[in-house]
Amino acid sequence: MKILIVTDAWTPQINGVVRTIQMTVRELAALGHEVEILSPDLFRSIACPGYAEIRLALVSRRTIRRRMREIAPDALHLATEGPLGLHARSIALEHGWPFTTAYHTRFPEYLRARLPIPLSVTYAFLRRFHDSGSATLAATPAIVDDLLAHGFAAPRVWSRGVDTTLFNPDGPREPRGDAPVFLHVGRIAVEKQVEKFLELDLPGEKWVVGDGPERARLQASYPQARWFGALQGEALARVFRSADVKVFTSVTDTFGLVLVEAMASGTPVAAFPVAGPIDVVGTSAGGVLDADLRRACLAALALPREGARAHAMTFSWAAATRQFVDALPLIEHASTAGTLQHAAP
């Protein structure tokens, strides 16, 4: 099957959306599927206001229609609600192509952290976008329930996995002292609430991995922390396995891939009891959830690393990708592809 994924989030961005799509593409190829990606790197783009790392494609609907005609996929998935996703949604609806969408971020809460926009306005926009598809794929049951409560028509679970070969307790480690190391990994942006980690009264060291618009300010305010910048691959795995606790401060993530990457490295997690951590960590041996984040950090410090690793092993990209494939509706080329091919430009 040829699958077209349209996404406004793609390399060189480093975030959970990009990582999820990359790993899903890998698993789809292993299953024998052909995957095409429409992403901002294929077109002229501009930096997202206030977030230069994110590029917004400047492309006409006509160009996207032509690309979709050339690809002629058997199934279509819209990963994001940005310019590319909006164009592809409009074209698919015009020509009768069914598709799935994905809800990767609690975008209304994300946006409200930056601008005084009522949640009701953003949720109305998202319902219109996602409900035009056959299913809205969300990372956890808690997020599915949240979407149902906000009136979404067809949310269903598309879980996540972890590369347990890359992220493992064995291998090189970062030099460190005997004091505990508390680690934060993720984009350094206002919605991630990294400052809540940095201001905690904790014993030992604080390490911060990631980059983003808040980094310069926070690094200047908290020079005692160890700042690594953005890391990937083995460099990231090395830091994960070297820490004692992974601290997760976000309340807008729908999953939090860094949670399972830390646990796979044998590092327990401390997080707030919100959607994402509730399903990924819960009451497992992988970490501690508490509204008092300092208390969660200290409790996680006492957890055995073997329990965190064992819990991470329950997450599989292969299983998650089967959920993705099972949700995809097929495009009936005999009736709809021809319509697309002969549509007016």
Buried (B, 14 or more C-beta within 10 A) or exposed (E): BEBBBBBBBBEEBBBBBBBBBEBBBBBBEEEEBEBBBBBBEBBEBEEBEEBEBBBBBEBEBEBBBBBBBEBBBBBBBBBBBBBBBBBBBBBBEEBEBBBBBBBBBBBBBBBBBEEEEEEEEBBBBBBEBBBBBBBBBBBBBBBBEBBEEBEBBBBBBBBBBBBBEBBBBEEEEBEBEEEBBBBBBBBBBBBBBBBBBBEBEBEBBBBBBBBBBBBEEBBEEBEEBBBBEBBEEEBBBBBBBBBBBBBBBBBBBBBBBBBBBBBBBBBBBBBBBBBBBBBBBEEBBBBBBBEEBBEBBBBBBEBEBEBBBBBBEEBBBEEBBBBBBEBBBEBEBEEBBEEBBEBEE
